[in-house]
Amino acid sequence: MKKMTIIILLICIIMPTLTGACTTRQTLDVRGKDSGNTVFYGGLIYRKTGMPPVEAVAVKNGKFRYAGSLNGALKVAGRDCELVDLQGKMMMPSFFDAHAHPNLSSLLELRDLPYEGDIPKPKEYAAHIKKYLQAHPNTQVLRGTGWDNAAFTEGPPNKALLDQVSMEIPIFIRSSDQHSAWVNSKALEVSKAEQYIDSYSGLIVLDQTGKPCGTLRDDATILVDSALPPITVAEHKELILKFQDMAHSLGITGYMCAMVLPRDNQYTAYRELLAEGKLLTYTQLAFLVTPQTYKDAIEWTANEIKAYEDGSPSILLGFRLAKFFMDGAIVGQTAYLSEDYASRPGYRGEPIWPSDAIALREAFKLCEKNNLRIHIHVIGDAAVKLALDGLETLEKPNRHALTHLELVDPNDISRLHNLGIVAVINPYWFCKSAVWEDSELKQLGRYRAEHMLPAKSFYDTGMKVAAASDYPVTGTPNPLIGIEMAATRTLIAPWRGGRTAEECTENPNEAISTEQAIDAFTLTAAYAYDLEKITGSIEAGKSADFILLDKNILQTKAPSEAKVLETWFRGSQVYKAKQQTPAK
């Protein structure tokens, strides 16, 4: 669900607590081939979509050695194996988030204010920021996130309100959808944003005098942010490890970081964490490619890949990915539509890449030449068409992906399939949120607003479909929530705010099955990054990446109510839920 409350830090580690131990372990002397194995049995062992469960699995040296009967597992396990009784719990492959933005989270400490409603008023945002600065007087640059466009009913955010907080340091606050930023005068001054008004037309929002008003959209947010004092390598490392801890607590052992700037400290941080042995996920980095930087960015990325792969590459870190933005977001009217915005007749938005597609096709060709996989942000149906027009010029498929896909012309779904495109969906958005009427309905009109976010249509063509959170746009990237919302097309019960499930339901004809949603968060998400032979399912020879759940999510209408008890990565436990202390 897109966050509706102001958050100055988006890293929030949620550690579920449960009563009682989840497994019983004992040593069993069994004569067999090898020694030192672990056998898991006594629960539902779900291997992958379409494959029947098994009675037991044997794990050794970080891999599944066997999946089948308990007797078979014991024979493979060898003497002195460890025997783990699952006690009826569910064992399944761990999750893979196919598109997230850990780097867009703030480094500041979480401090939520007690708002009465879901959407704080602008002055409440400013008060929240002021409170933070009072508690942290040595702050040199304040970066944060969490405001919502729908809160600013009188127009886009204005720098004047932030100037009342501080004109001494830059303040840069991203919106909850990450496609806009609200900044103060100091941030505009330091970045010299006024010099770029023409080249970033419409993205640097102007006031009535023709000056930047303090609102930035899409590429302009990157322009200004990159001109401010950077986040250090040490800070990035801290942020990555916090995200990794949260991911493990949610059963996630792989993710794609969907926007890394070439030469950025974040890239260095990932390389250092890998060298230090602290990277405990399958991590894929996608380097940003823009109309202004594509030649340099692709050349730099290709050179980095060659040096990395000529050295000591690891399956844990890959970056053969190029990230493209075709458009922005609906709520800020930066999504590129085939028909006019309902709230702005005569305007359909503008693509981030020139609509003549010459530069886009050249960039795609350079990616193909350097064997880079293309990952494209598309929100509007016209953006989808523009992306497909460019991809059709390539010579061969390479698991290129389109992500978000909020509006798609039905005629383009077959084009997606024919090109071998992976559809990266965001099931957490498959609902009518608390601000649906003030955002999607207002901007698109009823028909388009009620026919958004296809999923089943992709499966009906036989497309590969991977699932993602787009964290921190989705504040809690819990795949169990995503699985439920993919199957129900409505908000989970705790998020409805007094509304019924029916009132929160979006385009129910596009619902998919629970098993399809599981596949999208596991095996197909791994497939999107050429990792399906390594992880994503419980099969002999694959890495032992799995989770234990307290209930069978195939036999409940509310998978979101299940709890991750343990997360295992490459045969080692990386997360275990804390036991709840009994009340006195």
N, C-alpha and C positions, 0 to 999 in steps of 0.2 A: 504494500500500500504506500502511495506517495505520502510523505510526511506532512502533517498539517500543523505541527507545533514547531516553534522556534527552537533550534538546536545550535549551540555554538560548537559542540563537538559531536561528530557522528560516530566515533568509535565508542561503542557501548557493549561491553562483554557480558552476555547473558549466560549464566551458568545454571542450568536447570538443577533442582535439588529433588531427590527422590528418597523414599524410605526403603531401606534394606539393600543388601548386596544384590547384584544382578546376575552373578554367575557363581558356580561352585567349582573350585579347581582341585585336582588331586593328581598325584603321579601314578601312572599305571604301567606295570612291567609287561610289555607285549613284545613278543619276538617278531621281528620283521626286517626290512631292508636296512633302514637307517635309524639313527637315534636323534633325540633332541627336537622332535616334532611336537606340535600342539594339535589336538583333535577337539573340534567344537561339535557338539551334538545336543539333542534334547530340546530343540526349538524349531521354529519355521526358518529354514535356510533358503532365502529367495535369491536366485542366481541372476536372472535377467528376464526381461519381458519375453513371454512366449516359451520359456524353458521351465519345466516342472521343478519344484523344490526338491532338495535332497535331504537325506537323513543326517549326514555329517560331512565335515570337511577336515582335511589335514593341511597344516601350515608349517613350512620350514624355510629358514633363510629368507624370510620376507615375502614368500610366494605361496600361493595355493598349490599344493602338490597333488591333491585329490579332492573330488567332490562326488559323493555317492552314498553307499550304504555305510553304516557304522562299522561293520566288520571289515569292509574294504579300506576304510580310513585307518583302522587300527593296524591292518597289515602293512600299509604304506608308512605309518608313523614310526614304527620301530619300538624297541624297548625303551623304557624310562621316558615315554612320552608324557606330556601334560594333557590331562583330560578335562575339558571345560564343559560343564553341564549348563546349557543356556536357560534351563528352567522355564521353558515355554516362551521365551522372548523371541523376537524376530531379528534375524541376521540378514543383512542385505548389503549390496555394494554401497560404498560411501558416495557422497554427492560431488558434482562438479558444477561450479557456477560459471556459465559460459560467457559472462560479460559483467564485469563489476569495475568500480572505480575507487579502490582504496586510497588512491592519491588525492581524491577530491574531498576526503574527509578532513575536518579541521584538526589541528594539533592541540587545540585549547581544551580545557577541562569542562566536562559536561555540567551545565547548570541550567536546568529548566525552571522557568518562572511559573507560578501557579495561575495560569490563565483560566478564565471562566468558560471560554469557548474553544473550538478546535482551531480557529484562525485568529491569531493575535492581531491587534490593530498596529499600524506603523509606529505609533508612539511607544507601544509596548516593546516592539523590537528594539527601538533606540534605547529605552530604559534598560533592557536586558544587556545590551552592549556596554552601556555606561557602567552598569554594575560590575561587569567583568573587568573593565579597565581600572576601576577603583580598587579591585582586589589584586590586580596585577599591574602596578604602576610602572614597571620597567619594560612593558611591552613596546617593541619597536615597530612592528607591523601587526595589525589585527586581521587575521583571516578567520572566517567563520562560514556558516551556512545555515539554512533553515527557513528563510522567509518564503512566503507564497505569493505569487502574482495576484491571486484572487483577493488578498487582503488589502490591496491598494486600489480601492474603488474609484478614487478621484484622478487616477492617472498613474504612470510609472513612478517608481521610487525616486525621490529627489535627494540630491546631495545635502541640501540645507539642513535636513533633520539629523544627518550624521555629523555635519559640521558643528552642530550644537554639542555633540558628544566630544569631538576632538578635531582640531585643525592642525595638530602638531605631528600626528603620525598617520600613515595611510590606513584606511579601513576598507576592507574588501570582503563583502559578504555575498556568497553565492545563494541563489534561490534553491528551494528544495528539489526542483527538477534539474538543477545544475546548468541550465541553459541561459541564465541571466545572472548579473551581478549588480549589487547596489554598493556604490562607492562614495567616499567623501571627496572634497576638493583636493586634499593632499594626495590622494591616490591618482587623481586625474593629472595633477601637476607633476608628480614624480614620473609618471608614464608618458607625459607629453601627449596625452590622448587627443587634444584639440588639433594636433598636426595631422591626425589620421582620419579626420571626419569624412573626407571625400573617398578615401580608399576603403573605408569601412562603413559605407553609406547605409544608414538605417540600423546598423548594429551599435553605433554610438548614438544613443537616443539624445535628441536635442531639445532644449526648452524653447520658449517663444522668442528668445533673443538670438537663437542659432548657436548657443553654447551647449556643451555636454551637460545634461541635467543630473547625471549621477547614476543612470541605468545603462548597463551594457548588455548586449546580446551575443551569444554564441562566440564566434571567432574574436570579437572585441574583448570578451572576458579573458581570453588567453593573452591577447596583446597587452592588456594592462597588468594582469597577474604576473606575467613573465618579466615585466619591467620593475617590479617591486623587489626588495631584497629577498633572495630565495630561501626556501626551506633547506636546512642543512642536510648533509648525508646522515648524520647521527639522528636528526629528527625523523627523517624518512624511515630509517631502520626501526626506530621505536614504533612508528605508525604501522609499518608492515607487520611487525611482530604482534602488535595488538590486534590487528585484523586477523592474522593467522590464528591467534588464540580464540577469537570469536568464531572463526570459521570451523575450527575443530569442535567447538562446543555445539555447533549446529550440524555436525556430521559431514562437513565439507573438507575434502582433501585435495581439491584442484580448483583453480580459477583462472580466468583470463582478465588481466589488468588492461582495461580498454582504452587507455589514453596515456602514453608516456611520451614526453617530449624528447627528441634527440638531444644528446649531450646533457641531459638533466641529471640533477643529483639523485633523483629517484632511481634511475637506471643504475647508477653507481652503487646505491644502497642495496639493490637486489643482487648485484654481482658480489658485493662484500658478504652479504648474508649467506649466499651459496658457498663461498670460499670458507666461511666460518662454520659451516655445517648446521646453520640455524634455519635454513629454508626447509620446511617440512610439509610442503605441498607441491603438487605439479603446477607450476606457475608459467603462464604464457603472457608475454608483454607485447602489446600492439603499439607501434610508434606512429604518432600523429603525422599525417600527410595533408597539407593544405594547398590551395591554389597558389599561395605566395611562396611556399617552401618545398614543393614536391620534388624538384630535381635534387636539391641538396639533401633532403630528408631520406629519400630512397637510396641515394649513393652512400650516405653515412651509414644507414641501417645495413646495407649489403656488405660494406667493409667491416662493420662490427660483427656480423654473422660469420664472415669468413675467418676473422681472427679468433673468434670464440670456438668455432668448429675445428679449426686447425690446432687448437690448444687442447683443453680438457673439458669438452662439453658434457653437460649432465642432462639426463632426462627430466630433472626437476626444474630446469629453467630453459624456456625457449622463447625466441623473439623473431620468428620468421613471419611477422604480421605487420600489415600496414592498415592504419585506421583512417577512414574517410568519413567526413560528415557531408551528407547531401543537403540536409536542412536542419532546422532547430526543433522547436516545440510548438504545439498547438496553442497553448495558453498565452504565449508571448507573441503569437502571430508570426513566428519565424518558420513554421512548418510550410512546406511547398505543396500546395494543393492543386488539383485539376479543376476545381470549381471555387468560386469566391467564398471568402469567409462570410458566414451569416451576419456577423456583427460589423462587417466592413465591405459592403458591396463594391465590386470593381477591383478588389485586391485578393490575390491568391498566394501571397508570399513570394519570396525570392529564393532560388537555390543558392547554396554556399559556393558551389562551383558554377562557372559561367554556363548558362543554359545552351550555348552552342556546342558544348561537350567536347570541343577540340582539346582543351587542356586536360580534361578528365580522361579522355581516351589515351592521351599521351602518357599520363601518369599510370594508368592501368597497364599499358604496354611495358613501361619501365618496371613495374612490379612483376609482371610475367617474366620479363627478361632476367630478373634477379631472383626468380622463384619465391616471391613473397606472396603469402596468402592475403587476400583483400577482405577487410571487415568493414562494412558500411552501415553507418547510422542513417536510417530512413524513417520518417514519421508520416509524412503526407504521401498520398497516392501519386502525385506528380514526381516526387523525389524517388519513389520506387521505379517509376518508368525511366527516369533519367539514369539511375544506376544500372538498370537492366540494359538500356541502350549502349552504355559503355562496356558492360561485361560481355555483351554479344560480339564485340570485336576481338575478344581474346581467342587464342587458338585451341586451348584445352581447359577442361575443368581443373580446379585445384582446391576444392572445398571452400571456395569463397563464401562469405556469409553476408546476409542482410539482417540487421537487428532492429528490434522494436516493432516495425511494421504495423503501425496503428491503423492506417487507412491503406487498403490495397484494392485496386481495381480487380474484380474477379477474373477478368481476361488476362491479367498478368500472373496469376498463380501458376498457370501452365508454363509460362515463360520461366518462372523461377525453377520449376521442376526440370524443364528441358535443359537448363544451364547447369544443373547439378548444384544449385545453391543450397546452403544450409540456412534454414529459417531459425533465427535465434529469438525466441519469444520471451515475454516477461509476464508470466501468469499472475504475479502479484497485482497487476493492473487490470485483471479481468473482472471488473466490477464497476458499479456506479459509486464513486467515492463521495465523501461529504461535500466536495466542491464541484461535483459533476455538472450541476445546473449552471454554475457560474463560470465554468471553464469549457468543457467539451460541448455541452448543449448550447451555450451562448455563442461559441465560436463557429460551430459546425451546423447548427440546426438539428432538428430531431432525427431525421432519417440517418444522416451520417453518424451522429453521436450514438445512435442505438445499433449501428452495424460496424462497430470498430473491432480491432484486435482479433483477426482470424486465427484459428488454430486447427480446428477439425478439417477445414478446407485444405490445409497443407498436407495433413495426413492422407486425405482422400486421394491426392495425386501420387502418393508414395514418396513425398519429399522427406529428407532428413530434417528433423526438428529438434533443436537443443533449447534448453531453458536457462534463464539467467535472471538475476535480481536487478541489475543496473544499480546496485548499491553505490552510493547512499541515497539515490532517488527512492528506492525501497529501503526504508530505514532499518528493518529487521530482515536480513536476507535468509530467512529460515526456509529451506526447500520443502519442509513438510507443509508449511503454509502455502507455498506455491503449488504444490501437488493438489491440495484441496481446492484452491481457487481455479486451477485449470479444469478440474472435473465439475465444479459447481457453478463457475462464472459469477460468483458473488463473494462479498466480504466474509471473512471468518467472523463468527459470532461476537468476539470481544471488540471488534472494530466497527460495529454497525451503528453505534451511537443512538440506540433506541429505535432504529428503523428495522423493518422486517427484512428477511433474506430476499424476498421478491422485490422490494424497493431498491435493493442494492445490486440486483442482477443485471448484467450487461451481455447482450447478444448470446442468449443461451444455446442457440443452434450451433455455436462454435465450441461447445464443451467437448473435451476429450476424456478418455477413460483414465482411471487412476494408474493403470499399468502403463499407458502411453506417457503420462506425466512423469512417472518414475524413470522411464527410459530416457526422457528428455533431460532429466537432471543427472543421469548416470552415463550410460553407454554412448548415446548419441552426442552428448556434450563432450565426451572424450574423443569421439570420432571427429568432431569439428576441428580438433587440434592434432589429429593424426596420432592419438594416444589409445585408440580402442584395442590395440593388441597388448597394451600394458595394463590398463585399468578400466573400470566401468562395469565390470561384471565379475561374478564369482565363478571362475573356471580354472582348471588345472593349468599351471604355467604363468598365470597372471599375478601381478602384485597383490599381496594380501591387504587390500584397501577396503575396509568394511565398517559398518556400524551395527550396534545392537540397540534395538528399540524396545520399549516396555509393552508394546502391543502390536498386533498385526494390522498394518494400515490398509490392507486389502479388504478387511472385514469391518471397516468403520466408515461412516459418512464424514467423519471429521479427523482426517490424518493429522491436522494441525495440533490436535490434543495429545498426540504421541510424544514421548520424550526420548531424546538421544541419551542412552545410558553410557555407551562407550564409543569411541572413535579410534580405529586402527589404521595406521599408515605404514605400508611396506612391512607389515608383520609386527609393528610395535604400537603399543597403546599410546596415543597422543592426547586423549581426553577421557576422563571418567567423571560422571556426575557425582557431585557431593551428596552424601547421605543427609537427609533431613533430620535435624535434632528433634526428637519427640517432645511435644508440648507437656509441660508439667501441670 
